Amino acid sequence: MKRFLVLWTGQFISAIGGGLTSFGLLVYVFQKTGSAAGMALVTLLGFLPTLLLSVPAGALADRYDRRLMMMIGDGCSGLGILFILINMMNGDVTLTTICIGVFISAVFSSLLEPAYKATVSDLLTEEEYSKASGLISLAGSARYLISPVIAGIVLSFANVSVLLVIDICTFILTVISTFVVRKGIAKKNTEKEESIIVSIKEGFNSLKNNRGVFLLVVVASVLTLFIGAFQILAEPLVLSIADAKTLGITETICASGMLVSSLYLGIRGIKKGYVKVLCLALSFAGVFIFGFGQFERIPLIIASGFAFFLMLPFANNCLDYLVRVNTPVEIQGRVWGIVGFLSQIGYVISYGISGLLADNIAKMKGISVGRGAGSVMKIAGAMLIIVSIVTYFIKDIKQLEETND
């Protein structure tokens, strides 16, 4: 657990730095273009490489040193941010430049996630998984909880390049923490004669042969379609009625809901009823997405956002546990890569269409982009509720928990 906490600290710092860059670039794009679609494009290009490369990255995590992969992924992902910074300092930054830099950074970051999740299994016992998942959710929430308010304040007196510099500096600390953990773990012997394709196929077969896990991943992919709409459209909705500083404060207060539930899970964990908790958390998340899109006053938007983020760690914790305890440790790297790919396809679809839908609805109805975003979010919230309820009655998913009682 001590080594896990060192590793977790590095990822916590990295999440803050990444959140500063993400917030700053998206605000910059919206201010320059006034389009939700432009923001969605940047988000999509920052996410797509992680999705497409997650499967081979997972196979590599089972064949090679997982900590070394994390160091390479974290360290080299700074190159894309450096590319944007250099162009910004030279006055040559455009939407295309930002998209290229974000894409480069995401390519290297794709090495990180499967190796990180598999490393957690290397370091901890099964009894510690739930608590670790809560802390991982807490680190992930840092980009929403801490980064926005810092970025909003910085942007009130400086430009986005300052945020990029801070992000680049965080990569150094992250690599150091991973290096410290790597020194304390013996290198594993791998069968390097096995091809990457065969390794990936083995992981996919393991996933496919466990019908409950496979169906859970399919359901997760559908859920991410609707959650992705919230992620894409929350910022243009708020920016249409407030400035960047207010947006930063709004995001931080909303994300504090994630902090509350992550702390609870980090201390107490979940003991039983994982499928029930999963479906309840996602159903309530749908209700609060609908509320976020419905309201036009900042206090009510904040209340809905806080409640939405309060639900996410519970859902993530349950998904993580159900997959982890039903997957052999020795192939978790490739399985997590495949799970990451399949479960997050919904994000790609959502990132690709949500911004365009919001812009087109705004034009058709003669309303602001923010209200167009609100209309899309209400539809997404309603659909999330329906899918969550249906999931609870899928027998194969419920049996995942029963086999580990």
C-alpha positions, 0 to 999 in steps of 0.5 A: 500500500505504501508503494501504491500511495507513492505511485498514486501521488504522482498520478494525482499531480499529473491529473492536476497538470493535465486538468490545467491544460485541458481547461485552458485550451478549451476556454481558449478555443471557445473564446476564439470560435464561439463553437461547442463543436470546436471544443468537442474536436479538441477533446476528441483528438485528445481522447481518440489515441488513448482509445485506439492504442489502449489494446496494444498498450495493454498487451505491452503492459503484460509483456514488458515492465509496466512501470517503465511504460508509465514513465515513458508515457508520462514523460513523452506526453509532455512533447505535445504540450511543449509543441503547443506552447512553442507555437503559442509563444511564437504567435502561430497557435491555431485550432489545428496547432492545438489539435496536433499537440493534443493528439501527440500528447494523447498518443504517449499517454495511451501507454499509461492507463493499462500499465497503471491499472495492472500495476495496482493489481501487482501492488495490492491484495484483493481486499485492498482493491476497493479502497484503491479504486476510491483513491484512484477516482480521487486522483482522477477528480483532481482535474475537475476539482483542483485544476479548474479553480486554479486555471480560472484564477490564473486566466484572470491575470495571465494567458493559457501559456502559463498553464501549459508551463505548469503542466509540463513541470508536473510530468517531471514529478510524476516520472520520479514517483513512478521510478521510485516504485519501479525500484521496489518491484522485481522484474517479471519474466515474460514470454517475448516469443508470443506475438502482440497479436496472439497476446491481444487475442488471448486477452480478448478471448478471456473477456469474451468467455466471461459473458458477464464481464463482456456484457458489463463492458458493452453496457459501459460503452452505452453509458459513456455515450451519454456521460460523454455528452455531459463532459463535452457540453457542460463548459459551453453551457456555463461559458454562454452565461458566465466568464472563465473564472466563474466556470473554473469555480463552478467546475471545482464546486461540482467536482467536490462531489467526486471528492466526497464520495471518493474519500468515503470509498477510500476509507470504507469501500463497498462491501457488497451489492456492487451491481445494485450500487452501480445501477443506482449511481448511474440512474441518479447520475442521469437525473442530475445530467438532466437537471444540469441541462434544464437550469439556467442559473449558476447555483442550480447548475452547480447543485446538479453538477455536484450531485452528478460527480457525487455518483461517479466514484460509486459507479467507477468503483463497482465497475472496476471491482467486478472486472478486476476480481473476474480477471486473472492477474497475469493477463490484466494488462491486455484485458484492461486495454481491451476493456478500456477500448470497448467501454469508451467507444461511446465517448468517441461517438459522443465527442464527435456528435454532441458539439455539432448537435448543440450548435445545430439545435441552437441555430434551428431554434434561434437560441444560444449555444448554451441552451442548445447544449442544455437540450442535448444534455437533457436527452442524454440524462433521460437515456442514461436512466433507462439504460441503468435500469435495464442493466440491473435486470441482466442476469449474467452481470448480477452473477459476477458478484455472486461468484465472488461472494 
